């Protein structure tokens, strides 16, 4: 993930000064443990200023409005108490070439600042610190004790100190090319690394893009550069400094990230604020998606493993209970042949009543014939009771396995993060598992929203829509709330998978190609995706039911027709469409 460097921070702050000063603070809200947002209102607009101290995504920019859920963080509560109603009057850099910004707040524009909010964008050492007018720390996003750092502490009540200055020379437009070249080439090495070592304020991203803009390779040694190479590189060096000085930034996307200098740009963006908000929101959501998907898959897999072991144990007990009639037969034979029993016998062989075949019966030598028969009758009754108790338990476990296999299939379908809808779908699965008591409520720590995720939608050759549920919540909503009376319902036969709707207008009759198209999607979004062909059932919506008390996504159906679905055709379709 690309970090906010001095150049990007300068660009973001320059834009904020132009468009958002002065502004009144109307609200403070903390999104998560690393992000707080301030609602700012100017004479022309209202927006949310994002201040983030995430180790990989620390930034300051105008971002999205927060979700409508309670804020329970102490840090935002302290900021809210001090800053609400104040005006943001200045955004200043506290030292040359340092990634620390001083947000100043006063009662009204033109007054002396009464509060300073220092935003330190320094990777894993990033922080947001509130001080009073005398720069005494009132609160901090992350307090640093002496045991955590011997260089600099950050604690409530102590004076605010600047972070330790970085080493290296200060870049300057007035520096001659000869002097600049001497510094960079003093010690031979890769040109990118030598630029970073020689000057402060230069990030690996800027250095790399600068070298590439000059048509050079970052790993090329300074010893191999010709005079024309140095001349081109110095040109872009000065261009960088001129952009910083004039504020003529050119935000946009690059092949592997973003730029505010225009170098390597593949697509421009209207503002630095939009660029930073989109980039870091997407990257953090992608990171959250991967972590949450791993957590849920692991939880579902562990639960399935335990349930399958439990089902196997119940099945074994049922198999044992199948011998109940054998014990009764042996007891009847023994009672009918008590005259053949002899004291001390450990077994006896008697003829079956119907077949005449010999039946060997184990005996307890310490009991007489009647007592041995009674013991066999008791064993018969015990096994009969066990079957009555175990059968409903086994059915319950099998239902749980079927449900979790359905959840597992949904998680498998969410292979990677492509858009916010993917994360929303995953969060709905987590919410469902919490409601079904497979996850504890304490594990719910990412954003929540009242919005509902949307199903996949595709069109058949004749133009009919095919809707595909992405999780159990969507499956239920699709089948029982969104489906029309004329739609066809499809699902992989006795295999966990998505509910699929073939949307039909009144009187419309789908062609065989339309039905096959929908069946292929039902096969693709099932647990049997890797098979050559998958049996798929389809029926009318009026024949699909949800029995009372069943878990999300689970239904029963009747009057179904079976058709083969071909997952590989969907893979080919998606590849061609991409």
Order of alpha helices (4+ residues) and beta strands (2+ residues): alpha-beta-beta-beta-beta-alpha-beta-beta-beta-beta-beta-alpha-alpha-alpha-alpha-beta-beta-beta-alpha-alpha-beta-beta-alpha-alpha-beta-beta-alpha-beta-beta-alpha-beta-beta-beta-beta-alpha
